Amino acid sequence: MKEKTLYNAPFTSWKNNNSPDGWFSDSADADIRDFYHENGFLVLKDAVSMESVEKIRQEALRVCRGEAGEVSGIVPSTPEDSDEDVLRNHLCIHNPHYISEAIKGYLGAAPVVDILTRVIGPNVKCCQSMLFIKAAGKPGQAWHQDEFFIPTRDRSLTGAWIALDDATVENGCLWVIPGSHKRGILWPQEKHDDPEFDCTGEAVGFPYSEADEVPVEVKAGSIVFFNGYLLHRSRRNRAKSGYRRVLVNHYLSAESLLPWFGPDSLPQAVGSADARRIVMVAGEDPYAWKGTDSNGNAHVRPSGEGGCPGSAKEDKTAAMS
C-alpha cells in the first residue's frame, strides 16, 4: 500500500477541534453498538481518569525495571539508570497482568466492561494484555488483524486500547480501515524489512487502498475498542521526545473456545482445544469446570531495530557485525 502524506500537527484529523464520528462520550450512548458493528471500532473519550492513567504509567515503569516480577527478555537496569532510559529499552511487553496486580485490576474496569458487554455479550473473558511504550523514534506495527494471532470460534475478539498519552499521527497513533472486519476473512501475512514497523508480519492481499484508512487520534484516558478482524496498524513515533504509551487488552465471548497455541502443543484436537489462561471480567464462565491456567509468563516483544528473525534485514545486520 502506498504511503499517504502524514499529518504534521496533533489532532489535525479532528475538524474544528471536534472529535470525529465514533468518538463517544457516554458508554450508554444508543448508537455505540451500531457504530461498532458497522465500522469495527469506536472510541470512548475520557473513560479513564488522569489519576488512573498516571498510576498505570508508574506501574509500566516498575514492569520495565523488573520490579513487578520476572519478564522474559527484559533489558536489565540498575537504580542509576534514568526512567527515560529504562522505558526506551522496551517497545512492548506482553501479558504484564501476569506479574502486576495493578495492571490486572484494569482488565475489568467499569468503562471497559460497559462497552464489551454491549458489543460482545454478557459473558466476557480476557485472554491477553500488552503494554506498549513506543518512545520517540520507536517503530510501529504493520497492517494486521488481531484474530490472526488469537483465534476465536465466533469472531468475538475485541481489543480495548487504553491511551496513556495523547496518541497523534506524529507519535504513532492507530490507523484503521473502517468496515474491514465485515467479511470475516483473515488475510495472509508476509515478513517485511520496513524499518517503520516492528518484527510482526504484515497482512497482504486485502482489497483496500490508502484512501480507506483513517487515523484514530485520541487523548490520554480514552479507550479505543476494535474488532479482531479489523485491519489496523501504527507507524513510527516521529515526535522529538516523549512516548505513546498504551495498555491494550484482548477479550472474547466466554462461550468461545480458544484454540490458541497450535496443534503440536495441544493435548487434544483443535476443534475442542481451549486455552484457559483467562480472566473473567463479566458474567459467567460456561467452562468454569475446566479451571484456569496460571502458567503464563510476561515477555518482551522484539522491536526489530537490530533485525528481525529470518528477515533480510537481520541477515544484513549480521553481515555487518
Helices and strands as residue ranges (DSSP letters): E 23-24, H 32-39, E 41-44, H 50-65, E 71-72, H 83-88, E 92-94, G 96-98, H 101-104, H 110-119, E 124-132, E 141-144, G 146-148, E 158-163, E 174-176, E 189-190, E 202-203, G 210-212, E 214-216, E 223-227, E 232-234, E 246-253, G 263-265, G 270-272, E 279-282, G 288-290, E 298-301, H 312-320
